[in-house]
Amino acid sequence: MPKVCFICQKGTIPGNKYKRRGQIKRTGGAGSKIVGKTLRRFRPNLQRIKININGTVRTEQVCTSCISAGKILKA
């Protein structure tokens, strides 16, 4: 089962993780520097819930933003 929301098709998106070194300026340092970048993935917050689709009850993966926005009808 793919990591995709059933309602809005929100899926994984690529991004970077930065490794920093040095004390930041507001605490008296010379500023932090980026010394490494690593690829990572941002995944949606998916929940397996029972939803009602045209009178039939199905268990699907839905993101929490769709659940809180009321885009689904819980079974």
Backbone as XML, in Angstrom:
<?xml version="1.0"?>
<chain id="A" units="angstrom">
  <residue number="1" name="MET">
    <atom name="N" x="0.839" y="-1.178" z="0.000"/>
    <atom name="CA" x="0.000" y="0.000" z="0.000"/>
    <atom name="C" x="0.893" y="1.255" z="0.000"/>
  </residue>
  <residue number="2" name="PRO">
    <atom name="N" x="0.707" y="2.142" z="-0.950"/>
    <atom name="CA" x="1.596" y="3.296" z="-1.031"/>
    <atom name="C" x="1.322" y="4.298" z="0.083"/>
  </residue>
  <residue number="3" name="LYS">
    <atom name="N" x="2.318" y="5.121" z="0.365"/>
    <atom name="CA" x="2.197" y="6.143" z="1.402"/>
    <atom name="C" x="1.564" y="7.395" z="0.808"/>
  </residue>
  <residue number="4" name="VAL">
    <atom name="N" x="0.308" y="7.267" z="0.378"/>
    <atom name="CA" x="-0.413" y="8.351" z="-0.284"/>
    <atom name="C" x="-1.791" y="8.465" z="0.353"/>
  </residue>
  <residue number="5" name="CYS">
    <atom name="N" x="-2.245" y="9.704" z="0.565"/>
    <atom name="CA" x="-3.576" y="9.930" z="1.112"/>
    <atom name="C" x="-4.623" y="9.545" z="0.076"/>
  </residue>
  <residue number="6" name="PHE">
    <atom name="N" x="-5.682" y="8.869" z="0.528"/>
    <atom name="CA" x="-6.742" y="8.413" z="-0.366"/>
    <atom name="C" x="-7.561" y="9.589" z="-0.906"/>
  </residue>
  <residue number="7" name="ILE">
    <atom name="N" x="-7.701" y="10.664" z="-0.145"/>
    <atom name="CA" x="-8.541" y="11.796" z="-0.519"/>
    <atom name="C" x="-7.781" y="12.812" z="-1.375"/>
  </residue>
  <residue number="8" name="CYS">
    <atom name="N" x="-6.666" y="13.331" z="-0.860"/>
    <atom name="CA" x="-5.985" y="14.445" z="-1.536"/>
    <atom name="C" x="-4.729" y="14.021" z="-2.298"/>
  </residue>
  <residue number="9" name="GLN">
    <atom name="N" x="-4.389" y="12.736" z="-2.274"/>
    <atom name="CA" x="-3.213" y="12.194" z="-2.971"/>
    <atom name="C" x="-1.904" y="12.809" z="-2.490"/>
  </residue>
  <residue number="10" name="LYS">
    <atom name="N" x="-1.867" y="13.257" z="-1.238"/>
    <atom name="CA" x="-0.634" y="13.796" z="-0.677"/>
    <atom name="C" x="0.330" y="12.649" z="-0.427"/>
  </residue>
  <residue number="11" name="GLY">
    <atom name="N" x="1.561" y="12.771" z="-0.896"/>
    <atom name="CA" x="2.545" y="11.709" z="-0.759"/>
    <atom name="C" x="3.859" y="12.223" z="-0.212"/>
  </residue>
  <residue number="12" name="THR">
    <atom name="N" x="4.898" y="11.428" z="-0.370"/>
    <atom name="CA" x="6.209" y="11.819" z="0.125"/>
    <atom name="C" x="6.823" y="12.854" z="-0.802"/>
  </residue>
  <residue number="13" name="ILE">
    <atom name="N" x="7.534" y="13.819" z="-0.199"/>
    <atom name="CA" x="8.245" y="14.820" z="-0.987"/>
    <atom name="C" x="9.695" y="14.845" z="-0.515"/>
  </residue>
  <residue number="14" name="PRO">
    <atom name="N" x="10.646" y="15.064" z="-1.416"/>
    <atom name="CA" x="12.048" y="15.066" z="-1.017"/>
    <atom name="C" x="12.439" y="16.380" z="-0.361"/>
  </residue>
  <residue number="15" name="GLY">
    <atom name="N" x="13.483" y="16.306" z="0.430"/>
    <atom name="CA" x="14.008" y="17.499" z="1.088"/>
    <atom name="C" x="15.428" y="17.244" z="1.550"/>
  </residue>
  <residue number="16" name="ASN">
    <atom name="N" x="15.960" y="18.178" z="2.309"/>
    <atom name="CA" x="17.320" y="18.071" z="2.808"/>
    <atom name="C" x="17.344" y="18.171" z="4.321"/>
  </residue>
  <residue number="17" name="LYS">
    <atom name="N" x="18.332" y="17.481" z="4.925"/>
    <atom name="CA" x="18.621" y="17.605" z="6.347"/>
    <atom name="C" x="19.986" y="18.273" z="6.440"/>
  </residue>
  <residue number="18" name="TYR">
    <atom name="N" x="20.061" y="19.379" z="7.180"/>
    <atom name="CA" x="21.294" y="20.154" z="7.259"/>
    <atom name="C" x="22.004" y="19.910" z="8.582"/>
  </residue>
  <residue number="19" name="LYS">
    <atom name="N" x="23.319" y="19.697" z="8.515"/>
    <atom name="CA" x="24.142" y="19.588" z="9.713"/>
    <atom name="C" x="24.873" y="20.903" z="9.886"/>
  </residue>
  <residue number="20" name="ARG">
    <atom name="N" x="24.702" y="21.506" z="11.063"/>
    <atom name="CA" x="25.278" y="22.827" z="11.312"/>
    <atom name="C" x="26.359" y="22.752" z="12.373"/>
  </residue>
  <residue number="21" name="ARG">
    <atom name="N" x="27.304" y="23.692" z="12.304"/>
    <atom name="CA" x="28.414" y="23.750" z="13.237"/>
    <atom name="C" x="28.643" y="25.194" z="13.623"/>
  </residue>
  <residue number="22" name="GLY">
    <atom name="N" x="28.951" y="25.458" z="14.870"/>
    <atom name="CA" x="29.246" y="26.800" z="15.337"/>
    <atom name="C" x="28.116" y="27.382" z="16.171"/>
  </residue>
  <residue number="23" name="GLN">
    <atom name="N" x="28.479" y="28.327" z="16.998"/>
    <atom name="CA" x="27.506" y="28.974" z="17.869"/>
    <atom name="C" x="26.768" y="30.059" z="17.095"/>
  </residue>
  <residue number="24" name="ILE">
    <atom name="N" x="25.469" y="30.186" z="17.313"/>
    <atom name="CA" x="24.688" y="31.172" z="16.571"/>
    <atom name="C" x="24.998" y="32.581" z="17.074"/>
  </residue>
  <residue number="25" name="LYS">
    <atom name="N" x="24.725" y="33.569" z="16.222"/>
    <atom name="CA" x="25.118" y="34.947" z="16.521"/>
    <atom name="C" x="24.394" y="35.533" z="17.718"/>
  </residue>
  <residue number="26" name="ARG">
    <atom name="N" x="23.101" y="35.186" z="17.886"/>
    <atom name="CA" x="22.357" y="35.822" z="18.969"/>
    <atom name="C" x="22.797" y="35.357" z="20.352"/>
  </residue>
  <residue number="27" name="THR">
    <atom name="N" x="23.597" y="34.292" z="20.419"/>
    <atom name="CA" x="24.133" y="33.862" z="21.712"/>
    <atom name="C" x="25.612" y="34.187" z="21.838"/>
  </residue>
  <residue number="28" name="GLY">
    <atom name="N" x="26.118" y="35.056" z="20.965"/>
    <atom name="CA" x="27.494" y="35.519" z="21.096"/>
    <atom name="C" x="28.500" y="34.829" z="20.209"/>
  </residue>
  <residue number="29" name="GLY">
    <atom name="N" x="28.050" y="34.016" z="19.273"/>
    <atom name="CA" x="28.981" y="33.314" z="18.407"/>
    <atom name="C" x="29.219" y="34.049" z="17.098"/>
  </residue>
  <residue number="30" name="ALA">
    <atom name="N" x="29.991" y="33.423" z="16.224"/>
    <atom name="CA" x="30.312" y="34.016" z="14.925"/>
    <atom name="C" x="29.324" y="33.593" z="13.850"/>
  </residue>
  <residue number="31" name="GLY">
    <atom name="N" x="28.350" y="32.773" z="14.201"/>
    <atom name="CA" x="27.359" y="32.329" z="13.231"/>
    <atom name="C" x="27.527" y="30.864" z="12.907"/>
  </residue>
  <residue number="32" name="SER">
    <atom name="N" x="26.407" y="30.170" z="12.698"/>
    <atom name="CA" x="26.493" y="28.748" z="12.391"/>
    <atom name="C" x="26.703" y="28.547" z="10.900"/>
  </residue>
  <residue number="33" name="LYS">
    <atom name="N" x="27.455" y="27.518" z="10.572"/>
    <atom name="CA" x="27.755" y="27.187" z="9.184"/>
    <atom name="C" x="27.170" y="25.827" z="8.859"/>
  </residue>
  <residue number="34" name="ILE">
    <atom name="N" x="26.743" y="25.647" z="7.618"/>
    <atom name="CA" x="26.262" y="24.348" z="7.157"/>
    <atom name="C" x="27.471" y="23.538" z="6.709"/>
  </residue>
  <residue number="35" name="VAL">
    <atom name="N" x="27.671" y="22.379" z="7.330"/>
    <atom name="CA" x="28.831" y="21.557" z="7.001"/>
    <atom name="C" x="28.433" y="20.251" z="6.329"/>
  </residue>
  <residue number="36" name="GLY">
    <atom name="N" x="27.134" y="19.994" z="6.191"/>
    <atom name="CA" x="26.726" y="18.771" z="5.524"/>
    <atom name="C" x="25.262" y="18.817" z="5.147"/>
  </residue>
  <residue number="37" name="LYS">
    <atom name="N" x="24.930" y="18.253" z="3.992"/>
    <atom name="CA" x="23.550" y="18.136" z="3.542"/>
    <atom name="C" x="23.274" y="16.688" z="3.204"/>
  </residue>
  <residue number="38" name="THR">
    <atom name="N" x="22.150" y="16.166" z="3.681"/>
    <atom name="CA" x="21.750" y="14.796" z="3.418"/>
    <atom name="C" x="20.322" y="14.804" z="2.908"/>
  </residue>
  <residue number="39" name="LEU">
    <atom name="N" x="20.052" y="13.988" z="1.905"/>
    <atom name="CA" x="18.696" y="13.884" z="1.392"/>
    <atom name="C" x="17.812" y="13.132" z="2.379"/>
  </residue>
  <residue number="40" name="ARG">
    <atom name="N" x="16.568" y="13.572" z="2.516"/>
    <atom name="CA" x="15.600" y="12.893" z="3.358"/>
    <atom name="C" x="14.232" y="13.019" z="2.704"/>
  </residue>
  <residue number="41" name="ARG">
    <atom name="N" x="13.225" y="12.346" z="3.299"/>
    <atom name="CA" x="11.868" y="12.397" z="2.755"/>
    <atom name="C" x="10.923" y="12.900" z="3.829"/>
  </residue>
  <residue number="42" name="PHE">
    <atom name="N" x="10.027" y="13.786" z="3.424"/>
    <atom name="CA" x="8.962" y="14.252" z="4.307"/>
    <atom name="C" x="7.720" y="13.452" z="3.959"/>
  </residue>
  <residue number="43" name="ARG">
    <atom name="N" x="7.189" y="12.726" z="4.955"/>
    <atom name="CA" x="6.039" y="11.863" z="4.723"/>
    <atom name="C" x="4.792" y="12.468" z="5.361"/>
  </residue>
  <residue number="44" name="PRO">
    <atom name="N" x="3.628" y="12.260" z="4.741"/>
    <atom name="CA" x="2.393" y="12.769" z="5.346"/>
    <atom name="C" x="1.994" y="11.934" z="6.561"/>
  </residue>
  <residue number="45" name="ASN">
    <atom name="N" x="1.222" y="12.539" z="7.451"/>
    <atom name="CA" x="0.745" y="11.858" z="8.655"/>
    <atom name="C" x="-0.519" y="11.092" z="8.285"/>
  </residue>
  <residue number="46" name="LEU">
    <atom name="N" x="-0.351" y="9.826" z="7.896"/>
    <atom name="CA" x="-1.466" y="9.001" z="7.432"/>
    <atom name="C" x="-2.019" y="8.152" z="8.567"/>
  </residue>
  <residue number="47" name="GLN">
    <atom name="N" x="-3.351" y="8.034" z="8.598"/>
    <atom name="CA" x="-4.036" y="7.210" z="9.579"/>
    <atom name="C" x="-4.954" y="6.242" z="8.842"/>
  </residue>
  <residue number="48" name="ARG">
    <atom name="N" x="-4.984" y="4.996" z="9.319"/>
    <atom name="CA" x="-5.903" y="4.003" z="8.733"/>
    <atom name="C" x="-7.234" y="4.116" z="9.449"/>
  </residue>
  <residue number="49" name="ILE">
    <atom name="N" x="-8.270" y="4.572" z="8.732"/>
    <atom name="CA" x="-9.588" y="4.721" z="9.331"/>
    <atom name="C" x="-10.645" y="4.164" z="8.386"/>
  </residue>
  <residue number="50" name="LYS">
    <atom name="N" x="-11.784" y="3.812" z="8.959"/>
    <atom name="CA" x="-12.915" y="3.347" z="8.161"/>
    <atom name="C" x="-13.696" y="4.559" z="7.682"/>
  </residue>
  <residue number="51" name="ILE">
    <atom name="N" x="-13.895" y="4.651" z="6.352"/>
    <atom name="CA" x="-14.622" y="5.770" z="5.788"/>
    <atom name="C" x="-15.784" y="5.257" z="4.959"/>
  </residue>
  <residue number="52" name="ASN">
    <atom name="N" x="-16.791" y="6.104" z="4.806"/>
    <atom name="CA" x="-17.998" y="5.768" z="4.069"/>
    <atom name="C" x="-17.922" y="6.430" z="2.703"/>
  </residue>
  <residue number="53" name="ILE">
    <atom name="N" x="-17.877" y="5.615" z="1.627"/>
    <atom name="CA" x="-17.792" y="6.120" z="0.261"/>
    <atom name="C" x="-18.987" y="5.577" z="-0.511"/>
  </residue>
  <residue number="54" name="ASN">
    <atom name="N" x="-19.918" y="6.454" z="-0.834"/>
    <atom name="CA" x="-21.129" y="6.095" z="-1.598"/>
    <atom name="C" x="-21.878" y="4.920" z="-0.972"/>
  </residue>
  <residue number="55" name="GLY">
    <atom name="N" x="-21.964" y="4.915" z="0.347"/>
    <atom name="CA" x="-22.709" y="3.869" z="1.035"/>
    <atom name="C" x="-21.919" y="2.629" z="1.381"/>
  </residue>
  <residue number="56" name="THR">
    <atom name="N" x="-20.682" y="2.510" z="0.909"/>
    <atom name="CA" x="-19.849" y="1.358" z="1.239"/>
    <atom name="C" x="-18.779" y="1.782" z="2.232"/>
  </residue>
  <residue number="57" name="VAL">
    <atom name="N" x="-18.459" y="0.894" z="3.157"/>
    <atom name="CA" x="-17.469" y="1.165" z="4.187"/>
    <atom name="C" x="-16.144" y="0.540" z="3.767"/>
  </residue>
  <residue number="58" name="ARG">
    <atom name="N" x="-15.104" y="1.361" z="3.740"/>
    <atom name="CA" x="-13.767" y="0.890" z="3.371"/>
    <atom name="C" x="-12.758" y="1.400" z="4.381"/>
  </residue>
  <residue number="59" name="THR">
    <atom name="N" x="-11.688" y="0.646" z="4.571"/>
    <atom name="CA" x="-10.583" y="1.084" z="5.408"/>
    <atom name="C" x="-9.498" y="1.622" z="4.489"/>
  </residue>
  <residue number="60" name="GLU">
    <atom name="N" x="-9.184" y="2.890" z="4.634"/>
    <atom name="CA" x="-8.199" y="3.541" z="3.774"/>
    <atom name="C" x="-7.244" y="4.371" z="4.622"/>
  </residue>
  <residue number="61" name="GLN">
    <atom name="N" x="-6.126" y="4.756" z="3.996"/>
    <atom name="CA" x="-5.172" y="5.645" z="4.635"/>
    <atom name="C" x="-5.503" y="7.075" z="4.243"/>
  </residue>
  <residue number="62" name="VAL">
    <atom name="N" x="-5.768" y="7.920" z="5.258"/>
    <atom name="CA" x="-6.152" y="9.303" z="5.036"/>
    <atom name="C" x="-5.252" y="10.173" z="5.892"/>
  </residue>
  <residue number="63" name="CYS">
    <atom name="N" x="-4.807" y="11.317" z="5.353"/>
    <atom name="CA" x="-3.943" y="12.213" z="6.111"/>
    <atom name="C" x="-4.767" y="12.968" z="7.150"/>
  </residue>
  <residue number="64" name="THR">
    <atom name="N" x="-4.099" y="13.403" z="8.203"/>
    <atom name="CA" x="-4.792" y="14.056" z="9.300"/>
    <atom name="C" x="-5.345" y="15.414" z="8.911"/>
  </residue>
  <residue number="65" name="SER">
    <atom name="N" x="-4.772" y="16.061" z="7.914"/>
    <atom name="CA" x="-5.315" y="17.348" z="7.488"/>
    <atom name="C" x="-6.674" y="17.172" z="6.813"/>
  </residue>
  <residue number="66" name="CYS">
    <atom name="N" x="-6.873" y="16.073" z="6.096"/>
    <atom name="CA" x="-8.180" y="15.794" z="5.492"/>
    <atom name="C" x="-9.197" y="15.391" z="6.551"/>
  </residue>
  <residue number="67" name="ILE">
    <atom name="N" x="-8.747" y="14.665" z="7.589"/>
    <atom name="CA" x="-9.664" y="14.266" z="8.649"/>
    <atom name="C" x="-10.153" y="15.482" z="9.416"/>
  </residue>
  <residue number="68" name="SER">
    <atom name="N" x="-9.245" y="16.379" z="9.787"/>
    <atom name="CA" x="-9.641" y="17.544" z="10.572"/>
    <atom name="C" x="-10.408" y="18.553" z="9.740"/>
  </residue>
  <residue number="69" name="ALA">
    <atom name="N" x="-10.211" y="18.566" z="8.409"/>
    <atom name="CA" x="-10.950" y="19.489" z="7.557"/>
    <atom name="C" x="-12.360" y="18.988" z="7.260"/>
  </residue>
  <residue number="70" name="GLY">
    <atom name="N" x="-12.668" y="17.742" z="7.618"/>
    <atom name="CA" x="-14.003" y="17.199" z="7.411"/>
    <atom name="C" x="-14.267" y="16.772" z="5.984"/>
  </residue>
  <residue number="71" name="LYS">
    <atom name="N" x="-13.224" y="16.395" z="5.248"/>
    <atom name="CA" x="-13.392" y="15.967" z="3.857"/>
    <atom name="C" x="-13.896" y="14.535" z="3.735"/>
  </residue>
  <residue number="72" name="ILE">
    <atom name="N" x="-13.959" y="13.810" z="4.855"/>
    <atom name="CA" x="-14.399" y="12.420" z="4.830"/>
    <atom name="C" x="-15.588" y="12.244" z="5.753"/>
  </residue>
  <residue number="73" name="LEU">
    <atom name="N" x="-16.291" y="11.138" z="5.569"/>
    <atom name="CA" x="-17.402" y="10.757" z="6.434"/>
    <atom name="C" x="-17.003" y="9.448" z="7.098"/>
  </residue>
  <residue number="74" name="LYS">
    <atom name="N" x="-16.776" y="9.485" z="8.408"/>
    <atom name="CA" x="-16.368" y="8.284" z="9.126"/>
    <atom name="C" x="-17.503" y="7.281" z="9.175"/>
  </residue>
  <residue number="75" name="ALA">
    <atom name="N" x="-17.137" y="6.007" z="9.122"/>
    <atom name="CA" x="-18.143" y="4.941" z="9.169"/>
    <atom name="C" x="-18.603" y="4.715" z="10.594"/>
  </residue>
</chain>
